[in-house]
Amino acid sequence: MGMSGLAYHNSDIGGFTSSNNTPTTPELYTRWMEFGAFCPVMRAHGYDALGGTEPWVFGVSTENIVRKIIDLRYSLLPYNYTMAHETYESGIPLARPLVLEFSDDQNLYNESSAYMWGDDFLVAPVVQSGQTSKSFYLPQGKWIDFWNDLVYAGGQTITVPAPLGEVPLFVKAGSIIPMQPVEQYTDEFPADTILLAIYPGQNTTDNFNLYEDDGTTLDYQKGAFATTNLATSVIDDGSENDMTLSIGPSVGGYTGKPQHRVYVCSIHEISFSPASVSSGNLPIPNLQSEDGLATNSTGYFFDSTAHILHVKIQTVPDSSYQIKIDSTQISSIDKSLPIPSGYQLEQNYPNPFNPTTTITYTLSSRQRVTVSIYDVLGRNVRTLFNGEATAGKHRVVFDGRGLPSGVYIYRLTARPFDKSKVMALVK
C-alpha cells in the first residue's frame, strides 16, 4: 500500500468482528498490538458483541504488556512525527518494504516477513499463535537488537527469541532516534525534553533532521514549523574512538515552540567510560550514577552493565551545541560470530520435574544477567534472577508449584550470550 501511494494504513487491532462471534486470544491480541505499534495508524477497534477489544478485556497480564507497547509508541512520537513529515513532503511511506531501502539485495525481492519503520528501524512481527522466535533475512550492514543491544551482521537469515511483548525490533547502526518521556496523550507535557537514543557507526558521520510543529493546526503548510539537525561523528584511531555529538540550532518557528530544552543522550555500544565529556570546551561532570543524572541539570553517567553512555545537557533551542566524548570505544559484539568461551547454559535437572528443578549457567565475566521462564505462548511466567552476577558457575531454582503441567522455556541473557532451553513440568 505504501509503495502504491497509500502511506497511511491500519487494521482494527483485535479484529472488528469474526465469523463465529468469538474474540481473538490474549496472545494474538498482544501480537497484533506489537505490530500495530509500528503501523502508520494504531488503533484497537472492535465489536461489542465480541466483548470489546480494549486491552483490559483480555486480562491483567495482557493489559500490562500492552501498556508497555503503547508507551513505546508514545515515546517514539518525535521519530514517528518526523517520518510523517517526510511522507508529507515526498510520499515515501512510514512502513517500507525492505526492497525499497535495499534494492540491490536480491534476497529481499520477495521478503515480506520484516519491513523498515522509517529510515532506522527494522520490524519483524510475530503473527502465528504459539510462536516464540522469529526467522527473517537481515539486510547488509550492522544491526542492533533494540531490546538487548546485541549486534548482528546483516546479509544473513537470523533467528531471534520473540517473547510476548517484545516484537523483534532492530536499529540500523549509525542511527539517531529522537524520543520523549512517555505521555498518556500527545500534549500532556510541554515538548521540552528530547531523549536521543544513539547507535553510532564506525568512522562515520550520521544525521537526523528532527521536525516539529504545533501538533494541532495546519499552520505547518504556511511554514510554521522548525527543524533541528542532530549529528554524530566518530573518529577511530585503531584502539579508541573520539566522538562528537552536534545539536544544531532549531530553524523556524511555530506556536508553542519551547524556549528551553533538555537533551538526554543515550549512546549505545560503548565499551568503557570516556576519558572526558565536554560541551563548548567546558567539562561536563561525571555524576557516577543514574540517580545523579536524574537530579542534576547537566552531567554524564556511564552504565558499565548496559554499555550505554548517558549525557544530559540544558539548551536554548535556537543555539547550537557540541558534545565531545574523548577516548572511549564503540564495541562491536557480533551475534553472528561464535559465542566467546566461558559461557554455558546447562539443561535443567531434574527434567521432567515436579515441583522444583535447578538451572545452572556459567559466565566468563561479571555482568548483568537475566534468567526468565516462559510458557509455550512466549509469556513470561517468572523471572528467577535479574541483576549483577560474578564470573563462574551459578544455580537458580525454579519452583513450579502454582503453574499447570506443560512445557516451559528458560532463557539466559548475559551479554553477549543469549540462550534458551526447554523443560517439562509434570504433575
C-alpha positions, -999 to 999 in steps of 0.1 A, spaced: 0 0 0 28 24 9 45 19 -25 12 25 -42 9 59 -26 -13 50 4 11 58 32 -14 56 60 -30 22 66 -41 3 96 -60 -27 109 -86 -30 136 -64 -43 163 -81 -73 179 -104 -78 149 -135 -58 143 -157 -89 141 -154 -127 134 -174 -153 116 -182 -172 148 -186 -142 171 -156 -152 193 -128 -127 202 -92 -133 194 -69 -148 220 -49 -127 245 -17 -139 229 -27 -129 194 -42 -96 206 -8 -88 221 10 -98 189 -15 -76 170 -7 -47 193 31 -53 187 25 -50 150 2 -20 154 27 0 173 48 1 141 19 9 117 11 44 104 -22 43 123 -25 24 156 -60 17 170 -80 -10 187 -114 -10 171 -140 -37 175 -175 -50 180 -191 -50 215 -208 -83 209 -173 -99 210 -167 -85 244 -148 -54 232 -113 -50 221 -99 -28 249 -67 -42 264 -83 -49 298 -108 -72 282 -81 -98 278 -69 -99 314 -45 -81 337 -13 -98 322 -23 -88 287 -32 -53 298 2 -48 315 21 -60 284 0 -39 260 5 -8 282 43 -11 277 37 -14 239 15 17 238 41 35 260 68 27 234 46 41 206 42 74 226 79 76 234 87 73 197 65 103 188 93 126 178 108 100 155 74 90 140 63 126 136 95 134 117 89 104 94 53 115 89 66 149 77 89 131 53 59 112 40 40 146 36 69 160 16 80 131 -5 53 104 -4 77 78 9 57 56 33 64 52 70 63 14 68 86 4 39 92 -30 23 129 -39 27 134 -40 -10 125 -3 -11 155 5 12 179 -22 0 171 -25 -37 205 -41 -46 199 -71 -25 182 -99 -45 174 -118 -13 148 -91 -5 128 -91 -37 101 -114 -22 108 -107 15 77 -98 35 83 -112 70 101 -79 80 100 -43 70 115 -9 77 98 16 100 111 49 88 148 51 80 162 34 110 141 6 124 136 -30 111 105 -47 124 97 -84 121 62 -90 136 52 -124 150 18 -133 136 14 -170 145 -1 -185 176 24 -203 198 54 -187 181 83 -178 204 110 -170 179 112 -153 145 134 -161 115 140 -135 88 166 -121 65 186 -92 78 199 -68 51 236 -59 48 251 -38 75 254 -37 113 221 -41 132 214 -37 170 186 -55 188 165 -28 204 157 -49 234 191 -62 245 217 -43 224 231 -74 208 248 -67 175 241 -87 144 258 -87 110 235 -83 80 234 -103 48 221 -135 65 190 -151 78 188 -149 116 165 -164 143 159 -144 174 138 -151 205 104 -133 205 88 -134 239 54 -120 242 56 -82 244 89 -79 225 84 -77 188 117 -84 170 130 -49 165 164 -38 152 181 -4 148 205 2 119 240 12 131 245 49 126 210 58 137 199 87 159 165 81 173 147 111 189 123 100 216 104 116 245 92 108 280 60 86 280 28 106 278 -8 95 282 -19 118 254 1 138 229 2 172 246 2 161 282 36 177 288 55 205 272 78 192 244 109 205 263 127 172 268 141 151 240 157 117 246 182 107 219 189 70 215 222 70 195 237 39 178 269 52 164 286 38 133 324 34 129 343 62 112 310 78 100 290 110 103 254 103 109 224 127 108 188 131 118 168 162 110 142 165 138 109 181 126 84 198 149 53 219 147 23 229 169 8 194 165 -27 208 162 -33 231 133 -25 232 96 -1 261 100 28 239 90 15 243 55 23 280 58 58 274 70 51 273 108 75 245 118 110 240 130 138 216 122 169 207 143 198 188 128 213 162 150 246 146 140 273 123 153 308 120 141 331 91 151 369 90 146 386 56 151 423 57 157 426 19 160 422 14 197 400 42 209 372 64 195 366 102 198 330 111 192 313 144 186 275 149 190 263 181 173 229 197 181 222 224 156 200 255 161 163 250 158 155 266 124 120 281 121 91 287 145 56 277 155 31 284 182 43 268 214 79 263 204 99 256 237 122 284 248 144 259 267 151 222 261 168 193 279 186 167 258 192 133 274 215 113 251 219 76 255 249 64 234 248 26 229 276 1 223 302 19 244 329 -4 258 343 17 286 339 51 302 354 80 283 384 100 295 362 132 294 330 146 282 327 183 274 305 209 258 318 242 244 352 234 259 337 232 294 338 198 311 305 180 318 306 165 353 307 127 358 277 121 380 286 84 387 250 71 389 217 71 371 201 89 401 227 116 398 217 121 362 181 124 371 186 150 398 212 172 381 206 196 351 239 186 334 262 157 336 270 122 323 269 87 336 284 55 321 264 24 326 291 -3 325 265 -31 327 244 -20 297 274 -4 279 255 29 275 269 64 280 242 88 292 248 126 287 224 153 298 226 190 289 203 221 291 200 241 258 183 271 242 168 256 210 179 285 187 216 279 196 239 252 186 259 228 208 287 203 205 293 175 229 328 160 227 334 125 240 372 117 243 389 84 244 362 57 246 354 28 224 324 17 204 321 -21 208 312 -45 181 298 -76 197 285 -97 167 259 -123 174 267 -139 141 301 -149 154 307 -178 178 299 -170 214 331 -164 234 343 -193 255 333 -193 292 295 -191 287 272 -220 292 236 -227 299 231 -263 311 200 -285 308 179 -282 340 180 -311 365 158 -330 371 139 -328 338 110 -336 337 104 -322 372 78 -317 400 77 -293 417 113 -279 415 143 -280 392 177 -264 392 191 -243 363 228 -239 361 248 -214 340 284 -202 337 297 -167 330 331 -157 318 330 -122 335 309 -102 359 279 -87 342 241 -82 344 222 -114 340 185 -122 335 171 -157 339 134 -159 329 108 -186 324 83 -185 295 53 -207 286 49 -221 252 30 -190 241 60 -168 249 45 -153 281 69 -145 309 57 -165 339 86 -160 362 119 -140 364 142 -160 385 171 -136 385 178 -101 372 209 -84 384 247 -85 386 264 -118 387 301 -127 391 322 -148 367 318 -185 373 291 -211 378 257 -202 392 225 -221 401 189 -209 404 159 -230 415 126 -229 397 96 -238 418 67 -248 395 40 -250 422 10 -230 412 17 -235 375 0 -261 353 18 -291 338 34 -285 305 64 -274 285 83 -243 296 113 -224 282 140 -210 303 162 -182 289 195 -168 300 205 -133 288 241 -123 296 257 -100 271 267 -113 245 253 -147 254 215 -153 248 204 -189 251 171 -208 257 163 -244 266 131 -264 271 119 -282 302 88 -301 312 67 -297 344 48 -329 351 22 -332 379 
